[in-house]
Amino acid sequence: MDSLDFRILGMLIRDSRVSYETIAAALDVPAETAINRIFRMWDVGVISEYRIKVNPSLFGYKTAIVLAEAYRNYCKQKDIRAIRTMDRVTAVVETTSKIYSAYVLHTGEQELKGLVDQIKAKITPSRVTNVVFPREAPPSVKLSGQDWRIIEHLMDDPRASVDNMACDLQIAPKTLERRMEKLISGGVMAPTVVIQPGMFEGMFSNRLYIIFNDGSERARTGIVDGIKNKWNVIGLEHPQGAIIDVYGKTRRDIEDDLRSLKSMPEVRETFYTLPSRIVSSDLLIRKKVIEAVYRSDSTAGL
């Protein structure tokens, strides 16, 4: 992996439907180079899946990231297998240490407490160490039955061509492009890729966890922006906490920077791990999308 790979990966994470020609033009490389780099990342397992990420708030859900520490290293796989049986868990991030995290969908504080209690019961004697709440903006688009069918089609085939989709959905291609753009810009869905940091060759991959104290949103945003400007960052979530994937830094670099962060009054806790595998599932959201399509079709038939 080199800087070109990471720039390509960054573009695919932001929009996995971007064309190879667009990537090549943006990075000033031949299209063949961009294609070969992407195929190589598939071959070695860096990219494991194209995915349409649907905003869970469409169905009344919020996301919480539950951080846990295995009682012993050998307990971690048992813990993760147990957590993955919960339909509200959409992803589990494994690391090379005893730390792991679960992305949990919930409808409110009371339900989240119950879900965290379930996780605690499943992983005993391991322990939950913290809960982080990523920033999630509600969608700004009112969805039609046609929109739900577009989303369902893309979840089945995230890289489907506009022409094929238009034919399947019986929509004019230009209309389809406009609707897709509105769904993306309106925060309804995001075409992205699932990556496996443990497969990065020749690069250190660190996942940083920064838990903020209550306080100024502006101060926390400033800290996060500073990290983004200083480090080679792919993922970033805040305000209550930042979970950041940083590449190309040595352990000493990371530890020096985290010591500096810990001295800030806005920061309550920091630590880092080496992510090795991301196990994710969109079955619950997919089920909700199918139900929405069915409801819209039933209403249209009345």
Helices and strands as residue ranges (DSSP letters): H 3-14, H 20-27, H 31-44, E 47-54, G 56-59, E 62-69, G 73-75, H 76-83, E 89-95, E 99-106, H 109-123, E 127-132, H 145-156, H 162-169, H 173-185, E 189-195, G 197-199, E 205-212, H 217-230, E 241-247, H 251-262, E 267-273, E 275-280, H 283-301
